[in-house]
Amino acid sequence: VINIKNVTGLDPQGVSILISSLTNLRKHNGGLKLVNVTPATITFLNEIGLTRFFDIFEDEFEAIYSFSINAI
């Protein structure tokens, strides 16, 4: 779970880190959840086609709980 509440924008390096992290976690049957994503960041991720790869939640509790739902 990555809380990006204080992230005001993503540059190519930030996007690369997110993609690399997600790829590595999925290789080990893990997942990556983004929390507190600003509307501008959601718009940016949508424009570059990445919102379909990331689970986005409003708070940490929802994100953590989603791991247990997916395990059932």
Steps between C-alpha positions, in 0.01 A plus 500: 500500500647832391346817639571777252301771675789746485600422141414801287591338169675210336792531264627219274732373774213479750282316251787262428543427871130423539496270196819323607367453854169363375676263259732366771218457751282314250788263419484398867119476516475841663322816411533874523227733619510878469335711768402868519563562133416856396252555217780650289715190547206272416440703185868474406510123561181463296642704211804274476288186539618387842188525715399154382815352658481665841243448771420845640337553840402795714661373820744240629233293673314439173824415321617256765156341523499445123796264537294274727198510265720398205644209697161336554 
